[in-house]
Amino acid sequence: MARQIYLDGTIVPEHEAHISVFDHGLLYGDGVFEGIRAYGGRVFRLREHLVRLYAGAKSIMLDIGMPMEQMARAVVDTLRANDRRDGYVRLVVTRGVGDLGLDPRKCKGPTVFIIADDIALYPREVYEEGMSVITVTTCRVNAAALDPAIKSLNYLNNILARTEVNRAGAHEGILLNSQGFVTEATGDNVFIVKNGRLLTPPEHSGLLVGVTRNAVMELARRAGIEVVEPAVTKHMLYTADECFLTGTAAEVVAVRDIDGRRISEEIPGPMTRMLRAAFHELTMVEGELIFPEEAEGAAVAAVCPGARAGVGAA
């Protein structure tokens, strides 16, 4: 079946989903986006993703033109149209069609499109054996120039870092800020474990606060693990007991080595394994239902077996 795309209020086949060459999302990277996951018929933390999307749009003075509840329904409808209980959703809001000038006032209204598909950032063996990571020379854009809380369509900073990773033959790269502190990987947040504590760089270092990052921190605290957000140096990375990355697409993935330094003989480490398992459990029970009628039917069948077949009605 051809993929079905949500485009400006209508779900259309992929071959009919066209964007104008004058759209400022294409011309200037003017817009915001979210990557969202569905697990077992539930959209994981959809509200948190949409809150971040709408906050970013407000920050760049982009009127999305539809309430958050309507956008949530559009995400679910796109998954339903593609008969997906599991998968990855890319939600994009651009400034819309304008002219060849920068002025956003020339754009008549936003373009909104939603794609539901699969995504696999890393092969299975990476999750089993850990990934090789480097620190890249590309510096994270200064937060005073462009707030990292805005998940904008312009990912050139991350792409430049990604090209370094590719040339080095590594799996991922970590960007430092202008002060030399760790911010994030090209598409994921960074965690290290040291002496039983879980450490991750603070928001003000220049990172996008991830939905998966927040979920892992919550799970760690529930398990009685101390979670702190200090300025993280390369030395702290190199001498960590464990290191792992988190992201919507990547989920929770262990790091084997950084800049050629082996992190630990046990990969994934015990805390990484525990938090990854807890995260996977969380994704199966938390989130908005894509096919609520199936859940309702299952509940009826559990209470009254045979009811769906018309048996047992008084």
N, C-alpha and C positions, 0 to 999 in steps of 0.2 A: 504493500500500500504506500502510495506517495505520502511524504510527510506533509502535515497540515500546519500552516503558519498563521498565527494571529497577526493581522496587519490593520491597524487603525479601526478596530471595532468589528472586523470580519475575519473569519477563519477561511483561508483559501489554500488550494494546493500549492506546493512549493514552487512550481513553474509559473504560478501567477503572482507570486510575492515579489513585486518590483519596487525598488527605491529609486527616486530621482537622482540624477547626477548632480543636481543643484541642492541636494539636501546637505545642510551644514554639518551633520554628523559625519558625512563622507568628506566634505571639503575641508573641515577644520577640526574634526574630532570633538565637535560641540554637542555634548550630550552626556548621559549617564547610563549605567547598566548594572545588572545584577546577574550572578550565576546562582542558581537554586537547585536543590536536589530533591528528588522524590524517592522514597523507600517504601516498598511493600504497600503501595496505595495511599501513602501520606506525603504531603509536601512539608519537608522539614523546616520548621521555624520560618514559615512564609512571612509572618508579620514582621519579624526582625529584619528580614531582607528588604521588605517594602519600606519600613521606617528609614533604613539607610538610603534607599533609592530616593525617597521623597525629600529627605534632608539634603542630600547632594544636589537635587534639582533646585530646591529652594536657595541653596547657597550660591548657585550660578544664575539665579533668577530665571529659571526655566519652569514655566507653568505646564505641568503634565496634562492638565485639562480633564482629568477624571479622578474621582475620589479613590482613596486607597482600597476601599471595599470592592469597588468595581474592578480595580486592577487585580486584586486577589482572585476574583471570580474569573477574570480573563486567563490567568495562569492555570487555574484548575481546568477551565474549559479547553485550553490548548492541550493539556495532558489527556483529557478525556477524548478529544478529537483524534488523538494519535494512539488511543487505547494503551496508554502507558501507566503502569503502576510503579515502575522504577525508571529513573533516567535523570537527565540533566536539562535544566531550563535556562535559556539565555533570554533575559528580558532587557530590551533596549529602548531608550527614549532619546530621540535626537531633537535638536532645535527645530528641525523641519526644513522645508523647501524655502530657499531665499534666492539671493543673487550671488555674484562672485565677490561681493564685499564682505567684510567681517561683521558688519553691524547686525546684531541679532534682531533688531526691530524690523528688518526686512523679511523675516521669516513669519509666515502667516499663522503657523501653528505647529505643534510637535508631531513627529512621526513616532508611533509606538508599534514595535513588533516583538513577538514572542516565538521562540523556537524550542521545541521539545525533542531531545535526541539523546544519544549515548555519549559518554566521554570517558576516556581512559588515558590519564596523563602519563602513567608509568606502567611497565609490564609487571605481572604478578610477582616475579622473582625479586623486584625491588622491595616489595612489601615484606617479603620473607627474609631477605638478606641485607636490607638497608640500602641507602643511596649514597653516592659519592657527590660531595658538595664542594664548591669553591667560593671564596669571597671574591667578588668582581671589582674591577677598577672603576666601573661606572658608578658614580656617586648618586645617592638618592636625591631627587629634587628637594630643595630646601622647603621645609614646611611653611616658612614665612612667605614663600613665593606662590606655592600651590598646596593648599591643605590636603593632606593624604586621605582625609575622611571623605573627600569627594571621589567616588569611584567613576571617573570620567572615561569617555571613549578614547582619550589620548593616552595610550599606554607605551609611547615611544621610549620612555625611560626604562621600563621593564623589558621592552623588546631589545634594546641595546645591551642590557645585562644578559638577556637570553642568548644573544649571539656570542657573547664571551663564553658562556656555558657550553654552547655547541662546539665552539672551536677547541675548547679544553677537553672535550669528550666526557664531561661530567653529566650528572643528572639534574642538578639544580645549582643556583647561585644565590649568594646572600649579599645584599647591598648594604653599604655603610653610609651614614650621613656625613655631612661636612666636618663633623667633630671626630669622626672615626668610630662612632658607636654603631652597633648592629641595629638595623631597622627591620627588614623582612627579606624573604626570598623573592624571586621574580614574580611568583604568584601565590605565595603561602606565608603564613606567620611562623615564627621561629620559637621553639621552646628548648630549654636545657634543664637537666636534672643535676643537682649538686647537693651531696650530703642529705638526701631525702627531701629536699625542697624543689619545687617547680618554679623556674624562672623564665620570664619572657619580657622582651623590651617594652617600655611604656609607650603609650600613644604619642606623646610629645616628641619621641625620637624620630618620628617621620614615617609611621606605618599606617596602613589601613586596618582598622580593628575588625577582624573577621568574625563571622557568625560562628564558625566552627571553633575558632580561638576561644570565644566566650563560653561555648558549651563545654569545652575541655577544662577550662578553668573552674567552671561550676562543678563538674564531675570530680575534679581533684579535691576541691574544698569539701564536698560531701564525703569523700573518702578520708578526710582528716589530714590531707596533705597541705602544707603551708605553700601558698602561692604568692610570689613577690614579683614586682615589675621594676627591676633596677636598670640602670644604664648597662648594657651588655657589651663587653669588649671581645675582640678576637681571642685574646688569651683565655677568657671565660669559655668561649666555644671550644677551644683546643683542649681544655682541661676538664671538660664536663664529664660526668658519669654516664649521662645519656643525652641524646639530642634527637628531636623529631620536629617535623613540620606539620602544619595543619592548614586545611583549606577546603572549600566546598567541593571542588573537583578531586583534590588529592586525599581528602579525609585526614587520616593520621598515618604518617609514614616515617619510619625510623631513618636516621642518618648514620651511615657506617663510618665515613671519614670526612674531614674538612681540611682542604688544602693539603692533602696527603697525610694528615695525622689521624690515625685510627682512634675512634672515640672509646670503644670498649670491645672486649672479646665477645661479649654477649650482645648480639644484635638480633631482634629488638631487645632492649633492656626490659627489666621487670615492670617499671612504672609505665613505660611506653606501651607494653603489651596490655597492662591492666586498663589504661585509659582508652586505648583503641577498642578493646572489647566493650567497655562501658559506653563508649560513644556509639558503637554499632547497635547496642541494645536500646539506647535512647532514640535512635532514628526510627526504630520500628514501632515505637509507641507514642511518639510526639509529632504532631503536625496535622494539618488540615486534610481531611479525607478527600480523595479524588472521586471515588465511587461510593458515596455514603449509602446508597441503596443496597450495596452488597453487605456492608456492615450491619445494616438494619435487618436484612434477611438472615444473616448469620445469627444475630441475637434472637430473632424469632425462632429459628430452628433449634437453638440451644435450649430455649425455655420450653418449646413445644415441638419436639421432633415430629416431622410429618406435616406440620402446618402449611409449609410451602406447597405441598402436594394436595392441600385441601382436606387433610385427614385430621380428625380430632376436634373439629369445630362443633360447638354445641348449638 
